[in-house]
Amino acid sequence: EYAISRKLETFEGGAQGEHKLFRGLLPVQALSAHWLAHPKFARAVEHFLEREGAGITHYVNELVEHSPFKEA
């Protein structure tokens, strides 16, 4: 209501929560940057984030399929 009353063009609904679909908020992938000094730990985190990213992309696409909005 605050964003609508002030005619804000962008509203950040925050991360996570399927319940947000019912409030008209579609999922978007959040980006972040990381630097880790320890090379082996950095590679382990990098590999994890690659796998997690693929899963998140799939999940976001799945949620968008249940969008409460009609396609134009």
N, C-alpha and C positions, 0 to 999 in steps of 0.2 A: 504494500500500500504506500509506503514511504517513497519508493522508487517511482511508482506510477504517478503519485500526486506531484512529484517534482520533475516529471517527464525525463527521468534519467534514461539514457540510451543503453547503458550497460549495468547489469546487476550480477554480482558474483555470488552464487548460491552456496559456495563451499564444496569441499570434497565429500564424496561418498553419499550413499543414501538413496535407495530405490524409491523411498517415499517422496522424494522431490519430483519424480515424474508426475505424481498426482497433483502437484502444485504448479505444473506447467514449466518446470525447469528441465531442460534436456542435458544429458551428460556431455562433458567435454574432457579431453585428456589434459591433465595438468603437467607442466614441464618443470623440471628442476635440474640444477647443475651440482655436481659433486667433484671434489678433488680429495684424494686420499694419498697420503705420503708413502705408505707401505705398498710396494708394487704388487706383491702377491695378494694382499687384501683388496687392492684396487681392482685387480683382474677378477677376483671372485665376485665382488660387488657388481662389476660390469656385466659379467655373465648372468648373474641373477636378474639384473635390471633388463637385460635383453629378453630373457624368458618371461619375466613379469610383464614387460611391455606388450608382448604378443598376446598374452592372456587378457590384459586390460583392453587392448584394441578389440578383441573378440567380444568382451563383455559390454563395452560401450556400444558397439554395433548392435548387439542383441537388445540392449535397452532402447536404442533409438527406434528399433522396429516396433516398439510398443508406445511410440510417441503419441500424446493426446492430440497432436496437431495434424491436420490434413496437409498433404503435399500440394503445392501450388501448381 
